[in-house]
Amino acid sequence: MAHQLPPLPYGYDALEPYIDEATMRLHHGKHHQAYLDNLNKAVAGTALENLPIEQLVTDLSAVPEGIRTAVRNHGGGHANHTLFWQVMAPGAGGAPSGPIAEAITSTFGSFETLKEKLTAAAMGQFGSGWGWLVVGKDGALAVTNTPNQDTPLSAGATPILGVDVWEHAYYLRYQNRRAEYLQAWWNVVNWSKVNELLRAARG
Ligand code: MN3
C-alpha cells in the first residue's frame, strides 16, 4: 500500500493569523503531496515498499544505494511534515504543561530558555531545513536542527516537536522574515501532542 497524505487534523485556515490559509493549502496539498509522490515512486516494486515511513528513514543504510537519496529527501519530507501538522493546533501555544513541562524545566532550566534555544537552532539553519526538540536514546531532551528534509530519526533521536524553516513554510506571509514566522509559530504549538510523543519516545 502506497504512502498516503494524512489529512490535516484542522482546517486550512485554523492556524490564522499565525500561519495563513494559502500557505497551509500549498504546503500540505502540494509540497507534502510531492514528497509522497516521489517517495512512492522511489520504493515502488522494491522490498521496502510496505515499510512504515518511520522505519524506512530510521535506517537509511538498509535502503539500496540507488534509491537512498530519494528516500532520504522524500521519505524524510513525508515523515517531517506528518509530524509538523500534528504538533500544531488552533487555540494552542502558550506555556507547556504536564510531563513535557517538567522535562523542559529539568533539562533547560526554563521554558523561556528552551524557546530561545529552539528558535536559535531554527534561525541558524542555513538555507532550508528544520529546528527540532528531540528525545535521545538515553531519554534526554535536546535541541537540534537538520538541513533539507533530514530527520533526527536517521541520527537515532526521536523528534517530538519540529518547525519547518523552508521558505515555502512562511514566505507568502512573512517573506524573508524567518524570525517573525518563528515568533508567531510558538502560538500554535500543540503541547498535548508533544506530551503524547514524549510518552511514546520514552516507552
Ligand atoms: Mn515544508
Boltz pocket constraint, residues with backbone or C-beta under 6 A from the ligand:
constraints:
  - pocket:
      binder: B
      contacts: [[A, 27], [A, 31], [A, 81], [A, 164], [A, 166], [A, 168], [A, 169]]
      max_distance: 6.0
